[in-house]
């Protein structure tokens, strides 16, 4: 009757002093939890199935519910805090040097944790403090002090409020700017990555600099924006059928074979399990050649209204 727990491989965050280990699969929690009770149940179920990595952000509004779920799982003896890997993110309204550490402390309070395993700068943008809106009004944007903000992220590390620091939605050019001023290199860059947005150039740059990539939207979710170019792809359905797997499993296995980590979001018990059943088989050379042919385009244009021409620095 109990769930079968899967042992999830880990990836070493080389840009951390203690070589922190991050589970390659995490459970995403963006952007909203419809019901706290569902969330708590989903988290406990995920832990029973083997999930140890949970990804949230101040802007998702899910830190509190996630914290309650993790607390209950620990109290039930399902897991210890040391076995968990919890990521949260700094929102653009706090993306200012003097607000970073207070924002990190607030996230910890919401999550009922003493430390995070990973804290990320959510976007390479800063906006008016205290004025939360989504999408972000371009008129509210302020200059992003990457050097000052990163120094404050490093301060969070020194204060042992987090075990690792990194970024999200950074292009190669923005990473280069950050690396030129950083004392501690970013451990992770969390970005949109899936079979229809494979991020080859960014992957190569991150590999060369010891930065682990985490893929959000790994299954190309976002049906409201039109057809899902991954889940509704006939060629991927053929590959999936040949392996006796689902298209989602093919997609996640491909990411795993690229050496990246990923945070699919599912509160469905069956799909949670399927998302972990990707470690005991491989894609063939022919599979990879076919996957390389998939038309590439970005799903998430950015968080602002209107969009910013230079947000991605023309990366393909």
RACORKA-V774741 format. One line per field, one symbol per residue. burial: # if it has 9 or more other C-alpha atoms within 8 Angstrom, else .. A space follows every 10 residues. Layout:
burial: ???
This chain:
burial: .....#.#.. #.####..## .######### ..#.....## ########## ########.# ########## ####...##. ...####### #######.## #.###.##.# ###.###### ########.. .....##... #..#..#### #######... ########## ##.##..##. .#..###### #######... ###.###..# ########## .......#.# #.#..##.## #...###### ######...# ####.#..#. ########.. ..#...##.# #......... ...#...... ......
